[in-house]
Amino acid sequence: MNERTGMILEFLFTLDKAKTILRKGYLGNGSRRESIAEHMWHLALWAMLLRDEIGFKADLLRTLELVLTHDLVEIYAGDTYAFDEAAVAGQRAREEEAAEALFSSLPNDLAGKFRGLWDEFEEARTPEARFAKALDHLQGFTQNCISKGKSWKENGISRERTFLRTDPPRETDPLFAEILDHLYEVADRENIWGDGETRN
């Protein structure tokens, strides 16, 4: 096998670790935490199903590349819980270092491509990156809803604190606002917030 193929194969072996890095959110049945690999796979399906429903054009292949790349750095950096202010403060530096370590193991052209995809997602300047990032927030919120707020309850997350994650997709497209309005209605009705307050 030539050196290039060997480097790609080793990178793919490393990516298997994404199946073992767990997020704070749970699977819908609450049995265990969701892995970053499962999260990225689910995001890809969200993108496929919603791309033609949003009010702006976003290339599907590019969006899929973004969602399937954006959390790979967590193989080295670990997952950062969005509501942990101390962890979030150092997140960018940790992930920059992880991106350099992870993507530099590829041949130069592929290293540049993957790093470019990661940067594009983080900067959210293209339509595809805005779509991908909105889906990232929306999928995480939805996981909390379908798992009956298990992570929110464990971490004392109130309804108002979730706006940190839902305001960006709400501002990205009216469809996301419509989905979120529905999810908040369900969450209020089922009282799945982590602050113990009942809302009707």
HELIX and SHEET records of a PDB file:
HELIX    1   1 GLU A    3  LEU A   15  1                                  13    
HELIX    2   2 ASP A   16  LYS A   19  5                                   4    
HELIX    3   3 ILE A   36  LEU A   50  1                                  15    
HELIX    4   4 LEU A   60  VAL A   67  1                                   8    
HELIX    5   5 GLU A   74  ALA A   77  1                                   4    
HELIX    6   6 GLU A   85  ALA A   89  1                                   5    
HELIX    7   7 GLN A   91  PHE A  103  1                                  13    
HELIX    8   8 ASN A  108  GLU A  123  1                                  16    
HELIX    9   9 PRO A  127  ILE A  146  1                                  20    
HELIX   10  10 LYS A  150  ASN A  155  1                                   6    
HELIX   11  11 GLU A  160  THR A  162  5                                   3    
HELIX   12  12 PHE A  163  THR A  172  1                                  10    
HELIX   13  13 PRO A  174  GLU A  190  1                                  17    
SHEET    1   A 2 LEU A  22  TYR A  26  0                                        
SHEET    2   A 2 ARG A  33  SER A  35 -1                                        
END                                                                             
